Structures are given as structure tokens and as C-alpha cells.
Amino acid sequence: MTLDLTGITSKAAIHQLFKEQLGFEDWYGPSWDAFWDSVVAIVEMPEQLTLTNWEEFARCCPRDMQILRQVIQDYAVEMAPKRIVLA
């Protein structure tokens, strides 16, 4: 599965995209802890989630991009062989 992050310039926007496209629960809010809980234990994730055109988000939200990169690394360890990749 591929998610295009073109035009995503805020933490709220990326979390809304994740909620809509990955089928997160109604209670899901814009939090990296909620994202982690959802991808690890709540929704059935694809074998590979590819995030494209993430550079604009990284420029606009460098701290959140740093957190996302750490989440991606942790997910690779916890959920192998499933993975989230930046392309």
C-alpha cells in the first residue's frame, strides 16, 4: 500500500490521512502514541506501507518527521517482516 503525502504540512494532516487511509478507529487522534497503538495492535497493516512525497512534511514538521522516522525503525523491529518505508 502506498500513501502519497503531497500537500501534508502539519501533524494534524498526516494523522488524518493515516486515520482515513488505514482505517483507524473513530477515537484516533493526532498522536504518535495512538498511531503506534493502531499500527501494532488495532488495524491489520499491509505487509509494506510506503510513504511517498514526504519531503514537504519533513520540511514543515521536522520534529514530527524525526518521530516518524523513529516509529518506522521501531515498527521494523517489532512487526517484521511488515514494514513502513519512505520512498
Backbone as JSON Lines, residues from 0, in Angstrom:
{"i":0,"aa":"M","n":[0.84,-1.17,0.0],"ca":[0.0,0.0,0.0],"c":[0.89,1.23,0.0]}
{"i":1,"aa":"T","n":[0.48,2.24,-0.76],"ca":[1.25,3.48,-0.85],"c":[0.37,4.65,-0.45]}
{"i":2,"aa":"L","n":[0.91,5.51,0.4],"ca":[0.24,6.76,0.76],"c":[1.08,7.92,0.26]}
{"i":3,"aa":"D","n":[0.45,8.81,-0.49],"ca":[1.1,9.99,-1.04],"c":[0.93,11.13,-0.05]}
{"i":4,"aa":"L","n":[2.03,11.66,0.46],"ca":[1.99,12.74,1.44],"c":[2.06,14.13,0.82]}
{"i":5,"aa":"T","n":[1.89,14.23,-0.49],"ca":[1.89,15.53,-1.15],"c":[0.86,16.44,-0.49]}
{"i":6,"aa":"G","n":[1.29,17.64,-0.12],"ca":[0.4,18.61,0.49],"c":[0.2,18.44,1.99]}
{"i":7,"aa":"I","n":[0.81,17.44,2.58],"ca":[0.7,17.22,4.03],"c":[1.76,18.08,4.71]}
{"i":8,"aa":"T","n":[1.29,19.11,5.43],"ca":[2.23,20.08,6.02],"c":[2.02,20.28,7.51]}
{"i":9,"aa":"S","n":[1.25,19.4,8.14],"ca":[1.05,19.53,9.59],"c":[0.88,18.15,10.22]}
{"i":10,"aa":"K","n":[1.11,18.1,11.51],"ca":[0.91,16.86,12.27],"c":[-0.54,16.42,12.18]}
{"i":11,"aa":"A","n":[-1.47,17.35,12.3],"ca":[-2.9,17.01,12.23],"c":[-3.24,16.4,10.87]}
{"i":12,"aa":"A","n":[-2.68,16.96,9.81],"ca":[-2.99,16.47,8.46],"c":[-2.45,15.07,8.22]}
{"i":13,"aa":"I","n":[-1.24,14.78,8.68],"ca":[-0.7,13.43,8.45],"c":[-1.48,12.4,9.25]}
{"i":14,"aa":"H","n":[-1.87,12.76,10.46],"ca":[-2.64,11.81,11.26],"c":[-4.05,11.6,10.69]}
{"i":15,"aa":"Q","n":[-4.64,12.64,10.12],"ca":[-5.94,12.48,9.48],"c":[-5.83,11.56,8.27]}
{"i":16,"aa":"L","n":[-4.76,11.72,7.48],"ca":[-4.53,10.83,6.34],"c":[-4.39,9.39,6.81]}
{"i":17,"aa":"F","n":[-3.59,9.17,7.83],"ca":[-3.43,7.81,8.36],"c":[-4.77,7.25,8.82]}
{"i":18,"aa":"K","n":[-5.53,8.04,9.54],"ca":[-6.83,7.59,10.05],"c":[-7.74,7.16,8.91]}
{"i":19,"aa":"E","n":[-7.84,8.0,7.89],"ca":[-8.74,7.71,6.76],"c":[-8.25,6.54,5.92]}
{"i":20,"aa":"Q","n":[-6.98,6.5,5.61],"ca":[-6.46,5.51,4.66],"c":[-6.17,4.15,5.29]}
{"i":21,"aa":"L","n":[-5.88,4.13,6.57],"ca":[-5.53,2.87,7.23],"c":[-6.68,2.31,8.06]}
{"i":22,"aa":"G","n":[-7.79,3.03,8.11],"ca":[-8.97,2.52,8.8],"c":[-8.86,2.53,10.31]}
{"i":23,"aa":"F","n":[-8.22,3.56,10.85],"ca":[-8.09,3.66,12.29],"c":[-9.46,3.92,12.93]}
{"i":24,"aa":"E","n":[-9.56,3.59,14.2],"ca":[-10.8,3.75,14.96],"c":[-11.23,5.23,15.04]}
{"i":25,"aa":"D","n":[-12.52,5.44,15.32],"ca":[-13.05,6.8,15.43],"c":[-12.36,7.62,16.51]}
{"i":26,"aa":"W","n":[-11.93,6.96,17.59],"ca":[-11.29,7.68,18.69],"c":[-9.88,8.15,18.37]}
{"i":27,"aa":"Y","n":[-9.33,7.69,17.26],"ca":[-7.94,8.03,16.92],"c":[-7.76,9.54,16.81]}
{"i":28,"aa":"G","n":[-6.72,10.03,17.48],"ca":[-6.4,11.45,17.43],"c":[-4.98,11.67,16.96]}
{"i":29,"aa":"P","n":[-4.6,12.91,16.74],"ca":[-3.27,13.23,16.19],"c":[-2.15,13.05,17.21]}
{"i":30,"aa":"S","n":[-1.81,11.8,17.45],"ca":[-0.78,11.49,18.43],"c":[0.06,10.31,17.93]}
{"i":31,"aa":"W","n":[1.36,10.41,18.12],"ca":[2.23,9.31,17.69],"c":[2.01,8.07,18.54]}
{"i":32,"aa":"D","n":[1.64,8.23,19.8],"ca":[1.32,7.07,20.64],"c":[0.09,6.34,20.1]}
{"i":33,"aa":"A","n":[-0.93,7.1,19.71],"ca":[-2.13,6.49,19.13],"c":[-1.81,5.82,17.8]}
{"i":34,"aa":"F","n":[-0.92,6.43,17.02],"ca":[-0.5,5.82,15.75],"c":[0.16,4.48,16.02]}
{"i":35,"aa":"W","n":[1.09,4.47,16.97],"ca":[1.8,3.23,17.31],"c":[0.83,2.14,17.74]}
{"i":36,"aa":"D","n":[-0.06,2.49,18.66],"ca":[-1.03,1.51,19.14],"c":[-1.87,0.96,18.0]}
{"i":37,"aa":"S","n":[-2.26,1.84,17.08],"ca":[-3.11,1.43,15.96],"c":[-2.38,0.49,15.01]}
{"i":38,"aa":"V","n":[-1.16,0.83,14.62],"ca":[-0.46,0.01,13.62],"c":[0.08,-1.3,14.2]}
{"i":39,"aa":"V","n":[0.3,-1.33,15.5],"ca":[0.84,-2.54,16.11],"c":[-0.25,-3.49,16.57]}
{"i":40,"aa":"A","n":[-1.36,-2.96,17.06],"ca":[-2.31,-3.84,17.73],"c":[-3.78,-3.71,17.3]}
{"i":41,"aa":"I","n":[-4.13,-2.68,16.54],"ca":[-5.56,-2.45,16.32],"c":[-6.0,-2.73,14.88]}
{"i":42,"aa":"V","n":[-5.26,-2.23,13.9],"ca":[-5.66,-2.45,12.5],"c":[-4.74,-3.49,11.84]}
{"i":43,"aa":"E","n":[-5.25,-4.11,10.82],"ca":[-4.43,-5.05,10.04],"c":[-3.64,-4.23,9.02]}
{"i":44,"aa":"M","n":[-2.35,-4.13,9.24],"ca":[-1.49,-3.36,8.35],"c":[-1.06,-4.2,7.15]}
{"i":45,"aa":"P","n":[-0.82,-3.53,6.01],"ca":[-0.28,-4.25,4.86],"c":[1.14,-4.72,5.14]}
{"i":46,"aa":"E","n":[1.62,-5.65,4.34],"ca":[3.0,-6.12,4.51],"c":[3.98,-4.96,4.41]}
{"i":47,"aa":"Q","n":[3.69,-4.02,3.5],"ca":[4.55,-2.84,3.39],"c":[3.67,-1.62,3.16]}
{"i":48,"aa":"L","n":[3.89,-0.6,3.98],"ca":[3.27,0.7,3.8],"c":[4.36,1.63,3.3]}
{"i":49,"aa":"T","n":[4.19,2.15,2.11],"ca":[5.17,3.05,1.51],"c":[4.64,4.48,1.57]}
{"i":50,"aa":"L","n":[5.42,5.36,2.12],"ca":[5.06,6.78,2.18],"c":[5.88,7.52,1.13]}
{"i":51,"aa":"T","n":[5.19,8.15,0.18],"ca":[5.87,8.88,-0.88],"c":[5.66,10.38,-0.7]}
{"i":52,"aa":"N","n":[6.53,11.16,-1.32],"ca":[6.44,12.62,-1.31],"c":[6.35,13.17,0.12]}
{"i":53,"aa":"W","n":[7.19,12.65,0.99],"ca":[7.21,13.01,2.41],"c":[8.1,14.22,2.7]}
{"i":54,"aa":"E","n":[8.85,14.68,1.72],"ca":[9.85,15.73,1.93],"c":[9.23,17.04,2.41]}
{"i":55,"aa":"E","n":[8.06,17.42,1.86],"ca":[7.4,18.66,2.28],"c":[6.99,18.57,3.76]}
{"i":56,"aa":"F","n":[6.45,17.43,4.15],"ca":[6.1,17.22,5.56],"c":[7.36,17.35,6.42]}
{"i":57,"aa":"A","n":[8.46,16.76,5.99],"ca":[9.71,16.83,6.75],"c":[10.18,18.27,6.92]}
{"i":58,"aa":"R","n":[10.04,19.08,5.88],"ca":[10.45,20.49,5.97],"c":[9.53,21.28,6.92]}
{"i":59,"aa":"C","n":[8.24,21.03,6.83],"ca":[7.27,21.79,7.63],"c":[7.21,21.32,9.08]}
{"i":60,"aa":"C","n":[7.48,20.06,9.3],"ca":[7.33,19.46,10.64],"c":[8.55,18.6,10.97]}
{"i":61,"aa":"P","n":[9.72,19.23,11.12],"ca":[10.94,18.43,11.33],"c":[10.89,17.57,12.59]}
{"i":62,"aa":"R","n":[10.31,18.06,13.66],"ca":[10.24,17.26,14.89],"c":[9.34,16.04,14.69]}
{"i":63,"aa":"D","n":[8.2,16.24,14.06],"ca":[7.31,15.11,13.8],"c":[7.92,14.13,12.81]}
{"i":64,"aa":"M","n":[8.69,14.63,11.87],"ca":[9.36,13.72,10.93],"c":[10.4,12.89,11.67]}
{"i":65,"aa":"Q","n":[11.08,13.49,12.62],"ca":[12.05,12.74,13.43],"c":[11.33,11.62,14.19]}
{"i":66,"aa":"I","n":[10.18,11.94,14.76],"ca":[9.41,10.94,15.49],"c":[8.94,9.85,14.54]}
{"i":67,"aa":"L","n":[8.45,10.23,13.37],"ca":[8.0,9.24,12.39],"c":[9.14,8.31,11.99]}
{"i":68,"aa":"R","n":[10.32,8.85,11.79],"ca":[11.47,8.0,11.44],"c":[11.76,6.98,12.55]}
{"i":69,"aa":"Q","n":[11.65,7.42,13.8],"ca":[11.88,6.5,14.92],"c":[10.78,5.44,14.97]}
{"i":70,"aa":"V","n":[9.54,5.85,14.74],"ca":[8.43,4.9,14.7],"c":[8.66,3.85,13.62]}
{"i":71,"aa":"I","n":[9.13,4.3,12.46],"ca":[9.41,3.38,11.35],"c":[10.47,2.36,11.76]}
{"i":72,"aa":"Q","n":[11.52,2.82,12.43],"ca":[12.57,1.91,12.89],"c":[12.04,0.92,13.91]}
{"i":73,"aa":"D","n":[11.28,1.42,14.88],"ca":[10.73,0.56,15.92],"c":[9.74,-0.45,15.33]}
{"i":74,"aa":"Y","n":[8.96,-0.01,14.36],"ca":[7.98,-0.88,13.71],"c":[8.69,-2.03,12.99]}
{"i":75,"aa":"A","n":[9.79,-1.73,12.34],"ca":[10.55,-2.76,11.63],"c":[11.03,-3.85,12.58]}
{"i":76,"aa":"V","n":[11.41,-3.46,13.78],"ca":[11.87,-4.43,14.78],"c":[10.7,-5.21,15.35]}
{"i":77,"aa":"E","n":[9.65,-4.51,15.71],"ca":[8.51,-5.11,16.4],"c":[7.63,-5.96,15.49]}
{"i":78,"aa":"M","n":[7.48,-5.54,14.24],"ca":[6.47,-6.15,13.37],"c":[7.02,-6.89,12.17]}
{"i":79,"aa":"A","n":[8.34,-7.1,12.12],"ca":[8.95,-7.79,10.98],"c":[8.19,-9.08,10.67]}
{"i":80,"aa":"P","n":[7.96,-9.38,9.41],"ca":[8.53,-8.76,8.22],"c":[7.76,-7.55,7.71]}
{"i":81,"aa":"K","n":[6.66,-7.16,8.37],"ca":[5.96,-5.96,7.93],"c":[6.86,-4.76,8.12]}
{"i":82,"aa":"R","n":[6.62,-3.74,7.29],"ca":[7.45,-2.56,7.42],"c":[6.78,-1.33,6.84]}
{"i":83,"aa":"I","n":[7.25,-0.17,7.28],"ca":[6.85,1.12,6.75],"c":[8.1,1.72,6.14]}
{"i":84,"aa":"V","n":[7.99,2.19,4.91],"ca":[9.17,2.73,4.23],"c":[8.89,4.12,3.66]}
{"i":85,"aa":"L","n":[9.94,4.92,3.61],"ca":[9.9,6.21,2.95],"c":[10.47,6.03,1.55]}
{"i":86,"aa":"A","n":[9.73,6.5,0.56],"ca":[10.22,6.33,-0.83],"c":[10.17,7.66,-1.56]}
